[in-house]
């Protein structure tokens, strides 16, 4: 039974990763077509504007969004990956 659970979890992880990748490709493409970086703002991707109105507007939001994405990346890189 544990093998089946692992296969289900692997399939779920890959489905989520594929969906997120397609979503990012669409957002980046739309951002390029519209010449507006707001579409690739991390807060916009998470729909945080639903909780915090106008969080995605302004240059400070773009900078904080980019810094947050890079910070999260490095947390995952250094904390959850192993040197081989």
Secondary structure, DSSP 4 states (H G I P E B T S, - for coil): -HHHHHHHHHHHHHHHHHHHHHHHHHHHHHHHHHT-GGGG-HHHHTTGGGTSTTTT-SHHHHHHHHHHHHHHHHHHHHHH----
